[in-house]
Amino acid sequence: MAKIERIEIRMVDLKPKVVRTDAIQSFVSQETPLVTITDSDGATGTGYSYTIGTGGSSVMRLLADHLLPRLIGKDAEQIEAIWHELEFATHATTIGAITSIALAAIDNALWDLRARKQDIPLWKLAGGARDRCALYTTEGGWLHIPTEALVEDALDAKAKGFKGSKVKIGKPHGADDVARLSAVRKAVGDGYEIMTDANQGFTIDEAIRRADRLRDLDLAWLEEPIAADDIDGHVRLNRSTSTPVAVGESLYSIRHFREYMQKGACSIVQVDAGRIGGITPWLKVAHTAEAFDMPICPHFLMELHVSLTCAVPNGKYVEYIPQLDDITTSRLVIENGMALAPSTPGLGIEWDWDAIAKRSIPEFNRDIH
């Protein structure tokens, strides 16, 4: 039994490569906690999670002061036991984003360690359903982007083999959203998917109204139309429209997902391994969604989610938003609009430790023995 002997934590602040705006906010930074676990055999595994600009310092203090000291001496293979112990240790602050983001960095590191020790890629270790999955792109669909540029980006993505493009919605008047999306649909034709994302920007009545106006555009889904914790509102919306309703990036517990699925409040599950608490609960949500005949189209983190989406039979799409290029040497491999599952052991992410050292925020660097 190899016990955990050492844990290193770092945090880097990654600036988005393009301007990112949606109905409620702009993305100006991505705080990225990194956790590297070393066991008594000398094997290592690295996990990560993220914020969109706030809360990173709180995540790092939670890791350093309360969670990571509990891991020293633990059997690194007992991932399930560790996850539940850490969740219980923080029960007074769960279920919430800060705790789940911290748990995710640890859990992802443990899965990376396990896969590396077994010399197997994560997608095979976690299920091995397929070796590639479809991609859609978000980077050219932000809310501030002019209609002409939306069209150009969608046509370019289609030419490259991508299966769809996401366009942010939430303009002051519904007619503006209709005009933008109609222009994209006219340009790409009927055989190309258009996803939309309102980022919780609507009231329930406005969401129903806009969904009705967009009905004839045959959209792939309407994502986060209203407040993520309004389950009853999602039930109303899902019953009122033929457009699939997608949720998940702002849900932090498997029990939250269970309620959405049981009540018929969504049609597409976008569980995020960086926000649900790591790979362990991510897989549980994915398998539950399979029982409800719902596809998994995870939010963000394409470098990690390509492996998880390929691991499960109901994995459908990976969202193309390059995130880690500045601190990794590996890249997502794309063939004809399909993301290929990594062939290397572990998460399939090769970290550039020199770049990480230069970008790390010194006050959060810790080495725990």
N, C-alpha and C positions, 0 to 999 in steps of 0.2 A: 504494500500500500504506500503510494507516494503522497506525502503530506505537503501542504502549502507552507513554504518557508519564507518567501519574500514577495512583496507587492510594491510596485512602483506606480505612482500616479502623476499624470501631467495634464495640463489643459492648454490647448491652442485655440486661438480666436481666428477663424477663417472668414475672410470677407467674400461675399458673393461676387462671382465674376461678371454678372449682369445685374442691372437694377431689377429688383423684385418687388412688385406692388400687388396688392389684392384689395378686396372690398373694405378691409378694416385696418390694414397696416402695411408697413414697408419692412423688408428684411435688410438690416444693415450689418449684421454680424452673426456668426454661428460659433458659439462656444462649444468646444469639442473635448469632453473629458476622455482621457485614455487611461486604462487600467491594464497593467502587465503583471501576470501572476507567474511565479516560478515555483516548481515543486522540488521535492528532495531528490528527484532523478535528474534535476537540471533542466527539465523541459519547461518551456514558457508558452503562454497564450496571452494575446492582447485583445481586449474588447473596447468598445467606445459607445458613446451616445451623443446627444447634442441638445442645445437650446437654440432659439432663434434670436438670441441677443440679451436675454435677462435670465437670472437665476443660476448662472454657472458657478459663481462663488459659493452659493448655498449648496449646490450639488457636491462641490469639492470638499466642503467642510463636513457634510454628512458622510461622505466616503471616508475621509481621513479620521474623523473623531469618533464615529459610531459604527460603521459597517466593516471596514477593512480589518481593524484589529481582531474582530471575531473570526476571521478566516485563518489566521496563523495556526498551524497544526491540524487543520481539517484535511480530510481525504478529498482531493480535488475531483475525484470521480463521482462523489455524491452530490451532484449538481442539484437534484430535486430537493434533497434535505437542506442544502445550503440556502437555496432560494427561499424556502418556507421559513427557515430560522431567521433570515434577515428581514423578511416581510413582517414576521411577528415582532421582531425587535423594534420595528418602526410602526407598530400598529396605531400608535397615537397620532401619526402624521399621514397615514394612508387613508383612502386611496387618493393620491395626488401626483402631480407632474414631477415635483422635485424628487420625491422618493422613488418613483418609477424610473426616472432617468438615471438615478444613481444605481439602482438595482440592475438596470439594463447593462451598464458598462461592466459590472462584475460578471453577470450571467453570460454575456457574450464572450468575455475573456475565458471563462471556464469551458465553454463549448469549443473555442479555438484551441485551447490546451488539449482537450480530449481528442479532437480530430487530428491535431498534429502528432500526438503520441501514437495514435492508431494509423498514421500515415494515410489518411483518407480525406477527401474534400467534404466540407460540411453538408453539401446538398445530398451526398450519398449517405452520410451518417444519419441525417435527419429524415431520410425517407427514400430519396432517389427516384422520384416519379418521372423525371425527364431531364434531358441534358441541356435544354434551352427553353426560353420563353419569350413571348412577344413584348415589344417595347412601344411605349408612347412617350412623346416629349412634352414637357411643360415650359422649358426655358424661353420659348418664343411667344408665349401666350399671356404675359402679365397684363394687368388691367390698364396700365398707362400706354401700352403699345398701340400705335395707330392701326386702323383696320387694314390698310394696305400692307403693312409689315406683318400683321397676323396671317394674311393670305399668303404672302411670300414665304414665311417660315413653314406654314403647313404644307405648301407645295414642295418645298425643299425636303421636308421630312418624309413626305410620301414618296418622292423620287429615290430617297435613300432606303426605302423599304420599311420605314416605321409603320406601325399599324394604326396610329392615331395621334392626335394633338389635343392638348388641354388648353382651353381658353378660359381665363378668369372672367367672371361676371359680377355685376353689382354696380353698374353705372347708375347715376341718379335717376334715370328714367328707363323703364323696361324697353322702350323702343330702341334705345342705344344698344342694349345687349342683343336684341333681335337683329338689328342691322349688321352688327359685327359678325355674329354667328352665321347669318344668312349669306354674307359675302364669302366666308370660309367654306360653307357647304356648297355654294355654287361653284367655287373654284376646284375643290377636291373631288366632287362627285359623291355618289351615294355609297360607294364601296369603301370609304375611308371613315374611321371613327372620329367623332368629335366629343371630347369629354369637357364638362364644365365644372367650375368650382366657385362657390359663392363665399367660402371662408366664414360661414356663420353670419353673413351680413344682412339676412332678411328676417323680418317677422314671419310668423307662420302664414298669415293671410297674404302677405306680399310674395312669399315663396310659392304658394298655390297659384296665385295670379300669374307670376312669371313662368312657372312650369307650363301653364296652359298656353301661354303665348309662344313658348318654344317647342310645343308638342310636335309640330309638323317637320321639324328639322332632324328628327330621328337621332337624338343625342344618345351617346353611350351611357352617360349618367349625369346626375345632378349631385355634386359633392358638397357636403357640409352646408346645406341651404340655410339652416337655422342654428340656434344655440345647441351645442353638442349634448348638453344635459337635459334637453327638452324631449324626452322619449315620446310623450303623448302627442306633441306637435309633429314629430316625425311619422307617427302612425297616421295622423290625419293626412299629411302630405303624401305618404306612400300609397294611401288608398285613393287619393284624388288624381293621380297621374300615372300614365303608362311609362314615363321615363324612369329608369331605375334610380333609386336614391342610394348614394354611397356615404358611409360614415366610417370613422375609425381613427383618424390621426389625433383626435383630441379625447380619446377614451383610454383610460389607464388601468383597467381591471378586466379580467376575463368575465367577471359577473356583469359588468356594464354591457359587454358584447352579448352575453347570454340574454339579457333583457331585451335588447334591440331585436335579436333574432326571434325570440319567443313571441314577441308582441307584433311582429310584422312591421317593424319600424324602418327597415332598410332592405335593400336587395343586393348590395355589393359591400364587402367587408374590406376595409383598408387598414388593417391592423399594422402598427408600426413597432418594430422590435426595439427602437430607441425610446419609445414612450410607454409601452405596455409592461416593461420590466425585463426585457431580454428575450432570448430565443425560447427559453422554457415555456413561458406563458404564450408566446407568439404561436408556437406549434399547437397548443391546446385550443386557441381561438380558431386557427385554420382548420383543425379537424372537426370542431363543432360546426363551423360554417359548411363543411362538406356534408354533415348530417342534415343541414337545412337546404342543401342544394344551392349554396351561394358561392360565387367565385371570390378568390382572394386577389386583391389588387393593391398591394401594400403602398403606403405613403412614404415617399422620399427614400434615402439611404440605399440607392441602387447598388452600391458596391457590396452590401450585405444582403439585401433582399433578393438579388438574383439567385443566390444559393437557396434561400428559404422558399422562394416561389417555385423553383425547380424541384424542391424536396417533396411538395404535397401535390396530390392529384387535381385539386381545384385551384391551383395557382394559375392565374390568367395573364396578368400584365405586370411589368416592372416600369416604374416611372423614371424617365431619363432626366436627371438633374445632376450633372457632375458636381461632386462635393469634396472629394479628398485628393484631387490631383496635386495640390501643393505639398502634401505630406506623405505621398505614396509613390512607389515606383511601378506598381501594377496598374492596369487599366481594364475597364470593362471591354470584353471582346464582343464585337457586334458583327453578325453576318446576315445580310438581307433583312434588316430590321428586327432580328432576333438576338437576344442577349444570351451568350453561351455561359453555361455554368463553369466556374473555375475548375481547373484540373489539379491545382496544387492543394496540399493538405491544409486543413484549417478553414478559416473564413474565406480564404482566397484573396486576402488583402496583404500586400507586401509593403510594410511601413518604411518610410525614409526617415531613419532615426536622426540623421544629421539635421534635416529640415525641421523635424519636431523639436530637437534641442534648441534650435535658433528661434523657433516660434513660441516655445513654452513660456507661460507666464510664471516667473520664478516663485512668487509667493505661494503657488499651489503645488509646487514640486514636493513630493514626499516619497520616502523610501522606508517601508514598514517591514520589520523583521519579526 
